[in-house]
Amino acid sequence: MRVTERDIERVPPRNLRVPRREFGVLWAAAEQRSEDQGARGVSDFEAGGVAITCRWLARAVIDAPGGRRRLAHAPITRTSRLAQEELIEAEYLAAETLAARGAPPEWLVARPGYLPAVCATLRWAWRGRGSAPSLGSS
């Protein structure tokens, strides 16, 4: 997904605890890294986790298989409901709970780096704690 200024402007202000511009910079970087790595045949689950979380927070509409368009799903619960304050908090708690559990479900085990990236993105963008997630250098 290519992130545009319009995409960033449409992010509901109540969905973020960081400046919209900073959120947009992270989102665009995650999307670009994910695309670049994919073109090299590399599955970058860290960049993907950041991108998917940002898409959901932004209420982005994405291309789905078969040429259809749909709302982005939440990164952990996979709900297709619009990101809003109560749901974002629930998603944050679900992510942090899985991370604290130490034994994530199989679908997360198969995606190394995804859960920490989702947690870091929600912690930063939603809770306004810590710094923006870094996106590796490989």
Helices and strands as residue ranges (DSSP letters): H 5-9, G 13-15, H 20-39, H 45-58, E 61-63, G 65-67, E 69-71, H 85-101, H 106-109, H 114-125
